[in-house]
Amino acid sequence: MKSEIITLIDYLEKEHGLDKGTIATILEKSIEAVAKKKDDLPPITVSIDTEDGSINMSSTFIIVPDDYEESLRSEDGETVEDEIGPHLTVDEAKKRCPDLKDVDLEPGMEVGPIEYEYDQVFGRIDVQTIKQITFQRIREAKRDMILKEYSDKIGDLVSGTVSRIERGSYIIELDRTEAILPRREQVSREHYKVGDRIRAVVSDVKDSEESRSPRVVLSRAVPALVRRLFEIEVPEIYDGIVEIKAVARIAGLRSKIAVLSHDPKVDCVGACVGVRGARVKSIVQEINGEKVDIVRWSDDLETLLKNAVEPTEILEYYCGEGDDAMVVAVVPDDQLEATIGRSGQNVRMISKLIGHPFNVISQTKAAELQAADEDGEEEE
């Protein structure tokens, strides 16, 4: 039996990734649960030695009056005996422990410890029940472990292998569990096949009783992917010398990041670009050629705006009052289209970068609006 216990614990440890102590505790509670249902046994406490596989079973309980009223409480959905601990009445004690038949028992008396042998207490059916309960609780423990582990990783970058493709979604094999990269979290220009390695950001963790483990949801379309890649590729960011202040992204097309150096000797943009562009090239390769603009951050809105629209020249800009005020920039006529970007994507990214709704108009349009305002004032 001892060798079987060691073999079982080793198997469960490798198969489910739980430590031996957790597995032993689950096995102990499973044995105690089956013992509790046997009418010919007193309350049993089980202890398993993970080194030699020995199972120590003993019973220590308090004698209570015949009219003792149970006071049960609930912990995490399980009923727990009242605070007096394991207890039996005089009649129950003598019925379940034949050795106590001729002993004079009184309420308040502590009995035990009484030792029991596992093989003598449990039969074949009991052993099967213990295994079923153990495996059920192992699955629950693994579910809780995965739920906590990946809930703590939301927003972090993980790496895995594409194991299969289901209805346009990629199923990714991670450590200890599977994850899904749904179609809505993919970049349209990216395509993978079974066996490909893939890096993505954990965007959500969904727990469902219907599935054997929580469903980890990944994304390659979120701005956090670009942020995490820069944190990995640029040591100055990892060390806190350079800080990423904002990230704007249109997945598959373009990203903009605003960075700030906390050390006057370190150029934040140069650190992110790397020697001969090596660092940013590595990131661009990871996101399959998506263009990346690196902008120097400033707490001054005008300076930040000028940095964000480079190489476009801002002739003047207007900003209303309030944190959500619209910012409007005036640019030369021949630079308007490039500043707006395809389908307005550049304007949308600049808006996210500066933290304000943003629009851009040409110098000619600005002059027309100003003239219209002056005419209106003259009419009044």
C-alpha positions as CSV (number, residue, x, y, z in Angstrom):
1,M,0.0,0.0,0.0
2,K,2.8,2.4,0.9
3,S,4.4,2.0,-2.6
4,E,1.0,2.5,-4.2
5,I,0.5,5.8,-2.3
6,I,3.9,7.1,-3.4
7,T,3.2,6.1,-7.0
8,L,-0.2,7.8,-6.9
9,I,1.2,11.0,-5.4
10,D,4.0,11.1,-7.9
11,Y,1.6,10.5,-10.8
12,L,-0.8,13.3,-9.7
13,E,2.1,15.7,-9.2
14,K,3.4,15.2,-12.7
15,E,0.0,15.0,-14.4
16,H,-1.7,18.0,-12.7
17,G,1.2,20.2,-11.6
18,L,0.2,20.2,-7.9
19,D,2.8,19.9,-5.2
20,K,3.0,16.8,-3.1
21,G,1.7,18.5,0.1
22,T,-1.5,19.6,-1.7
23,I,-2.1,16.2,-3.1
24,A,-1.5,14.5,0.2
25,T,-4.0,16.8,1.9
26,I,-6.6,16.1,-0.7
27,L,-6.1,12.4,-0.3
28,E,-6.3,12.7,3.5
29,K,-9.6,14.5,3.2
30,S,-11.0,12.0,0.7
31,I,-10.2,9.1,3.1
32,E,-11.8,11.0,6.0
33,A,-14.9,11.7,3.9
34,V,-15.4,8.0,3.1
35,A,-14.6,6.9,6.7
36,K,-17.2,9.4,8.0
37,K,-20.0,7.6,6.1
38,K,-19.2,4.3,7.7
39,D,-21.5,3.7,10.7
40,D,-19.1,1.4,12.4
41,L,-16.3,3.9,12.7
42,P,-15.8,6.9,15.0
43,P,-14.5,10.2,13.6
44,I,-11.2,9.5,11.8
45,T,-8.2,11.8,11.2
46,V,-5.8,10.8,8.5
47,S,-2.2,11.8,8.0
48,I,-0.1,10.7,5.0
49,D,3.7,10.8,5.0
50,T,4.8,11.9,1.5
51,E,8.3,10.4,2.0
52,D,7.4,6.8,2.8
53,G,3.8,6.7,1.8
54,S,2.5,5.5,5.2
55,I,-1.1,6.3,6.1
56,N,-1.7,7.0,9.8
57,M,-5.3,6.8,10.8
58,S,-6.5,7.6,14.3
59,S,-9.5,8.7,16.2
60,T,-9.7,11.2,19.1
61,F,-13.1,12.5,20.2
62,I,-15.1,14.0,23.0
63,I,-18.0,12.3,24.8
64,V,-21.1,14.5,24.7
65,P,-24.5,14.1,26.4
66,D,-27.2,12.1,24.7
67,D,-29.3,15.3,24.3
68,Y,-26.4,17.2,22.8
69,E,-27.6,19.5,19.9
70,E,-25.4,19.8,16.9
71,S,-24.3,23.3,15.9
72,L,-23.2,23.1,12.3
73,R,-21.6,25.9,10.3
74,S,-20.8,26.2,6.6
75,E,-17.4,27.0,5.1
76,D,-17.1,27.4,1.3
77,G,-20.3,25.3,0.8
78,E,-19.1,22.5,3.0
79,T,-20.8,21.6,6.3
80,V,-18.3,21.6,9.2
81,E,-18.8,20.2,12.7
82,D,-19.2,22.7,15.5
83,E,-16.2,24.0,17.4
84,I,-16.2,21.3,20.0
85,G,-14.6,19.1,17.3
86,P,-15.1,15.4,16.7
87,H,-17.6,14.0,19.3
88,L,-19.9,11.0,20.0
89,T,-22.5,10.2,22.6
90,V,-21.8,7.4,25.1
91,D,-24.0,5.0,23.1
92,E,-22.4,5.9,19.7
93,A,-18.9,5.6,21.1
94,K,-19.6,2.1,22.5
95,K,-21.3,1.0,19.3
96,R,-18.5,2.2,17.0
97,C,-15.6,1.3,19.3
98,P,-16.1,-2.3,20.6
99,D,-13.0,-1.8,22.9
100,L,-15.0,0.8,24.8
101,K,-18.0,-1.4,25.5
102,D,-17.0,-2.1,29.1
103,V,-15.4,1.4,29.8
104,D,-17.2,3.8,32.0
105,L,-17.7,6.9,29.7
106,E,-18.8,10.3,30.9
107,P,-19.7,13.5,29.0
108,G,-16.7,15.7,28.6
109,M,-14.3,12.8,28.6
110,E,-11.7,12.7,25.8
111,V,-11.2,9.3,24.1
112,G,-8.2,8.4,22.1
113,P,-6.1,8.3,20.2
114,I,-7.3,5.0,18.8
115,E,-5.2,3.7,15.9
116,Y,-6.6,2.0,12.7
117,E,-5.1,0.2,9.8
118,Y,-6.1,1.4,6.3
119,D,-6.4,-2.1,4.8
120,Q,-8.6,-3.3,7.7
121,V,-11.0,-0.4,7.5
122,F,-11.6,0.0,3.8
123,G,-12.7,-2.6,1.3
124,R,-12.4,-2.6,-2.5
125,I,-15.5,-0.4,-3.0
126,D,-14.3,2.1,-0.4
127,V,-11.0,2.4,-2.2
128,Q,-12.7,3.1,-5.5
129,T,-14.9,5.8,-3.8
130,I,-11.7,7.3,-2.3
131,K,-10.1,7.5,-5.7
132,Q,-13.2,9.1,-7.3
133,I,-13.4,11.7,-4.6
134,T,-9.6,12.3,-4.8
135,F,-9.6,12.8,-8.6
136,Q,-12.7,15.2,-8.3
137,R,-11.0,17.3,-5.7
138,I,-7.7,17.2,-7.7
139,R,-9.6,18.7,-10.7
140,E,-11.1,21.4,-8.5
141,A,-7.7,22.2,-7.0
142,K,-6.2,22.4,-10.4
143,R,-9.0,24.6,-11.6
144,D,-8.5,27.0,-8.6
145,M,-4.7,27.0,-9.3
146,I,-5.1,27.9,-13.0
147,L,-7.8,30.5,-12.2
148,K,-5.5,32.3,-9.7
149,E,-2.4,31.9,-11.8
150,Y,-3.8,33.3,-15.0
151,S,-6.0,35.9,-13.3
152,D,-2.8,37.4,-11.9
153,K,-1.4,37.4,-15.4
154,I,-4.1,39.4,-17.1
155,G,-2.2,42.0,-19.2
156,D,1.0,39.9,-19.2
157,L,2.6,38.3,-22.2
158,V,2.6,34.5,-22.4
159,S,4.0,32.1,-25.0
160,G,2.5,28.8,-26.2
161,T,2.0,26.5,-29.2
162,V,-1.0,26.3,-31.5
163,S,-2.5,22.9,-30.8
164,R,-5.6,23.1,-33.1
165,I,-7.9,25.5,-34.9
166,E,-11.6,25.7,-34.1
167,R,-14.0,27.8,-36.1
168,G,-11.4,30.5,-36.8
169,S,-10.1,30.5,-33.2
170,Y,-6.6,29.3,-32.3
171,I,-6.3,26.9,-29.3
172,I,-3.0,27.6,-27.7
173,E,-1.2,25.0,-25.4
174,L,0.2,26.9,-22.4
175,D,1.8,25.6,-19.2
176,R,-0.8,23.4,-17.4
177,T,-3.7,24.6,-19.5
178,E,-5.1,25.5,-22.9
179,A,-6.0,29.1,-24.0
180,I,-8.0,30.5,-26.8
181,L,-7.1,33.2,-29.3
182,P,-10.5,34.1,-30.6
183,R,-11.0,35.7,-34.0
184,R,-11.9,39.1,-32.5
185,E,-8.5,39.2,-30.7
186,Q,-6.5,38.3,-33.8
187,V,-4.8,40.6,-36.3
188,S,-6.3,40.0,-39.7
189,R,-3.0,39.8,-41.5
190,E,-1.6,37.1,-39.2
191,H,-2.1,33.5,-39.9
192,Y,-0.8,30.5,-37.9
193,K,-0.8,26.7,-38.3
194,V,-0.7,23.9,-35.9
195,G,2.7,23.6,-34.2
196,D,3.5,27.3,-34.5
197,R,4.9,29.2,-31.5
198,I,2.9,32.2,-30.6
199,R,3.1,35.1,-28.1
200,A,0.0,36.9,-26.9
201,V,-1.4,38.9,-24.0
202,V,-3.7,37.4,-21.4
203,S,-6.9,39.5,-21.8
204,D,-9.4,37.5,-19.7
205,V,-9.9,34.4,-17.7
206,K,-13.4,32.8,-17.7
207,D,-14.4,30.2,-15.2
208,S,-17.1,27.7,-16.2
209,E,-18.3,24.6,-14.4
210,E,-19.0,23.1,-17.8
211,S,-15.3,23.0,-18.8
212,R,-12.6,21.0,-17.0
213,S,-10.4,24.1,-16.5
214,P,-10.9,27.9,-16.7
215,R,-10.8,29.3,-20.2
216,V,-7.8,31.6,-20.7
217,V,-8.5,34.2,-23.4
218,L,-5.5,35.7,-25.3
219,S,-5.2,38.7,-27.6
220,R,-2.7,39.9,-30.1
221,A,-4.7,42.9,-31.1
222,V,-4.5,45.0,-27.8
223,P,-2.0,47.8,-27.3
224,A,-0.7,45.9,-24.2
225,L,1.1,43.5,-26.6
226,V,3.3,46.3,-28.0
227,R,3.9,47.6,-24.4
228,R,5.0,44.1,-23.2
229,L,7.3,43.6,-26.2
230,F,9.1,46.8,-25.5
231,E,9.4,46.0,-21.8
232,I,11.1,42.7,-22.8
233,E,13.3,44.1,-25.6
234,V,14.4,47.3,-23.9
235,P,16.4,46.8,-20.7
236,E,16.1,50.5,-19.8
237,I,12.3,50.1,-19.7
238,Y,12.5,46.9,-17.6
239,D,14.9,48.7,-15.2
240,G,12.5,51.7,-14.9
241,I,15.0,54.2,-16.4
242,V,12.7,54.7,-19.4
243,E,8.9,54.7,-18.9
244,I,6.2,54.0,-21.4
245,K,3.6,56.7,-20.8
246,A,1.1,55.9,-23.4
247,V,0.4,53.4,-26.2
248,A,-2.0,53.7,-29.1
249,R,-2.5,51.0,-31.7
250,I,-4.5,50.0,-34.7
251,A,-3.6,46.3,-34.8
252,G,-1.9,45.2,-38.0
253,L,-1.3,48.7,-39.3
254,R,0.4,51.0,-36.9
255,S,1.4,51.6,-33.3
256,K,2.6,54.7,-31.5
257,I,4.2,54.7,-28.1
258,A,5.1,57.7,-26.0
259,V,8.2,57.3,-23.8
260,L,9.9,59.3,-21.1
261,S,13.5,59.0,-19.7
262,H,14.0,59.4,-15.9
263,D,17.8,59.7,-16.5
264,P,19.0,62.8,-18.4
265,K,22.0,60.7,-19.7
266,V,19.6,58.2,-21.4
267,D,17.8,59.1,-24.6
268,C,14.4,57.4,-24.3
269,V,13.8,57.2,-28.1
270,G,17.3,56.0,-28.8
271,A,17.0,53.3,-26.1
272,C,13.8,52.0,-27.7
273,V,15.2,52.1,-31.2
274,G,18.4,50.4,-30.3
275,V,21.7,50.3,-32.2
276,R,20.9,50.5,-35.9
277,G,17.3,50.0,-35.0
278,A,17.9,46.5,-33.7
279,R,15.4,46.7,-30.8
280,V,12.5,48.2,-32.7
281,K,13.1,45.9,-35.7
282,S,12.8,42.8,-33.4
283,I,9.5,44.1,-32.1
284,V,8.2,44.9,-35.6
285,Q,9.2,41.4,-36.7
286,E,7.1,39.9,-33.8
287,I,4.0,41.9,-34.9
288,N,4.5,40.9,-38.5
289,G,5.7,44.2,-40.0
290,E,3.3,46.5,-38.2
291,K,4.8,50.0,-38.2
292,V,5.8,51.5,-34.9
293,D,6.3,55.2,-34.1
294,I,8.3,56.1,-31.0
295,V,7.3,59.5,-29.6
296,R,9.1,61.6,-26.9
297,W,6.6,62.2,-24.0
298,S,6.0,65.6,-22.5
299,D,3.7,66.8,-19.8
300,D,3.2,69.9,-21.8
301,L,0.3,69.3,-24.2
302,E,1.7,71.5,-27.0
303,T,5.1,69.8,-27.0
304,L,3.6,66.3,-26.8
305,L,1.3,67.1,-29.7
306,K,4.2,68.4,-31.8
307,N,6.1,65.2,-31.1
308,A,3.1,63.0,-31.8
309,V,2.5,64.5,-35.3
310,E,6.1,64.6,-36.5
311,P,7.2,65.2,-39.2
312,T,4.1,67.3,-39.7
313,E,4.5,71.0,-38.7
314,I,1.8,72.4,-36.4
315,L,1.1,76.0,-37.3
316,E,-1.2,76.5,-34.3
317,Y,-3.5,74.5,-32.1
318,Y,-6.7,75.1,-30.0
319,C,-7.8,73.3,-26.9
320,G,-11.0,73.8,-24.9
321,E,-11.3,73.5,-21.1
322,G,-11.5,70.3,-19.2
323,D,-9.8,66.9,-19.3
324,D,-11.9,65.7,-22.3
325,A,-11.6,68.9,-24.3
326,M,-11.2,68.7,-28.0
327,V,-7.7,69.6,-29.4
328,V,-7.6,71.0,-32.9
329,A,-4.4,71.4,-34.8
330,V,-3.8,73.5,-37.9
331,V,-1.3,72.1,-40.4
332,P,-0.1,73.2,-43.9
333,D,-2.5,72.2,-46.7
334,D,0.0,69.8,-48.3
335,Q,0.5,67.9,-45.0
336,L,-3.2,67.5,-44.1
337,E,-3.8,64.1,-45.7
338,A,-0.6,62.6,-44.2
339,T,-1.6,63.9,-40.7
340,I,-5.0,62.4,-40.9
341,G,-3.8,59.0,-42.1
342,R,-5.6,56.3,-44.0
343,S,-9.3,56.3,-42.9
344,G,-8.3,58.7,-40.1
345,Q,-6.2,56.1,-38.3
346,N,-3.3,58.6,-37.5
347,V,-5.8,61.1,-35.9
348,R,-7.3,58.3,-33.8
349,M,-3.9,57.2,-32.5
350,I,-2.8,60.7,-31.7
351,S,-6.0,61.2,-29.7
352,K,-5.3,58.1,-27.6
353,L,-1.7,59.2,-27.1
354,I,-2.4,62.7,-25.9
355,G,-5.5,61.7,-23.9
356,H,-7.8,64.2,-25.7
357,P,-10.2,64.0,-28.6
358,F,-8.2,65.3,-31.6
359,N,-8.9,66.7,-35.0
360,V,-6.8,68.4,-37.6
361,I,-7.6,71.0,-40.2
362,S,-5.7,72.6,-43.1
363,Q,-4.3,76.1,-43.0
364,T,-6.8,77.2,-45.7
365,K,-9.8,75.8,-43.8
366,A,-8.6,77.5,-40.6
367,A,-8.4,80.8,-42.4
368,E,-11.9,80.4,-43.8
369,L,-13.3,79.6,-40.4
370,Q,-11.6,82.6,-38.9
371,A,-12.9,84.9,-41.7
372,A,-16.4,83.5,-41.1
373,D,-16.2,84.3,-37.4
374,E,-15.0,87.9,-38.1
375,D,-17.9,88.4,-40.6
376,G,-20.3,87.2,-38.0
377,E,-18.9,89.6,-35.4
378,E,-19.2,92.5,-37.9
379,E,-22.9,91.7,-38.6
380,E,-23.7,91.8,-34.9
